């Protein structure tokens, strides 16, 4: 058995006298440089270089080509003939380490320059006489790959043996596996991570010894693992803020962390909580290297603030109604407590015959991250709308104040009052209305992305009782939506997306429900191929009447093609019924395809939908352009 260290000890290689001599030389070098000009650089020596194919271990050649300086420096740093010989000689031990790192501990490396070995005495004269590029060939002879042999793991202190054994089970390394250096390092990382997930933040690999037995063609490993003490989080600190109040930041970071058992996932939740305030460009967590006097782990978050103000907008286009445009301005930290004020305006149906038939909306939204220092977010909104739609015309003032509280990292509950006042009607006949409602809802989001999810589930349900201030009538509108995303290839290149929606109105018939509170289907975010709000019952003028219930289903295949480009194929279906239970109306189906172009703010979407069972007056197709996936 041959014992070889996995990593060599540092050794002192420079004597004190040599250091003094080097200092003198460095001091004198500028004086000599002034007296003696530098010799001219030798002309570059042309050569070609390759890694000979390795039969049975093709991946080795690619790794060797990335490591060998004879190849990597050929274009970037030309050299002369003696330099080429030295470069090839230096690559031999370098490539030997490549073999060992991949488990070929008995392999060897050979090299030829113009057919001769680098140490051949005839090589310098041959290179001096060369008239063209000479060929350099590096050959790896791996031999048999060694396997992992005996694995020994000792705990420090010995009393920690049970927790260390549990962590060792997560190492992923077993006898008989290829004896690769990467696998050994990955096993150490896995053991450390397993211990940290079990509330041991200072877990470390205290020592490692490796023996290579060439007779057995095996590599034996002995680890010493120190889990360190269990710990909880101390109250975190936040540094780097300029305009944001420190108290808010400490409370925000502490809520998911302080007093809880240490885990990397909990630490990440604290970091995300700070990012969710919307005022920081970046948030970096720095756990301390030691526990405090109470045995807790201090953590410091380093933050970098975003610009205070932002302006932006969006464009969308639909075949039947043309352009829609929106513009917003926001202040991200209005009073120093991460209060966000957003002013926005939108114009839709701009492709109509005149701006009089277009739809306009304007809103001011103030979002507070806390309510009386409690973990709840308040969103207050007030605005005005002027809508000119096929289903109805509406001029109204709207106001709401919704509070939302996170129950878990992915589940949140919300509630709050809403108020609407204005006039609504059809064919130029308007009626005044005043509605008071109270929104209650539950929302779950387990997806990987807001605008372009590739896996996970997203669901929400809202129930909003409304009361008419003018005539005292009441009804309750209920809407449940859900979607799931299946990453079929594991790399987000092929995703199957499914969506469903159910809506119902309780306490009123269809005709008793205000026009804007009825259910409608059709359009880019509903059933593609059909005009916006066109699905369902219609009046004598062929205008949508809406319904008391809703059913929508969608299936979409999302395929990444190349780089940022992707394509989709979809089938949408939906029905709007006069009764209060979903599914009692005629089901309309649309199919189509689209293109996607991935950007930092979500994919740019272009879809073409075709209705399979049109109603009277429906178009033969519809084109949609926007940002973000359809659902």
Order of alpha helices (4+ residues) and beta strands (2+ residues): alpha-beta-alpha-alpha-alpha-beta-alpha-beta-beta-alpha-alpha-beta-beta-beta-beta-alpha-alpha-beta-beta-beta-beta-beta-beta-beta-beta-beta-beta-beta-beta-beta-beta-beta-beta-beta-beta
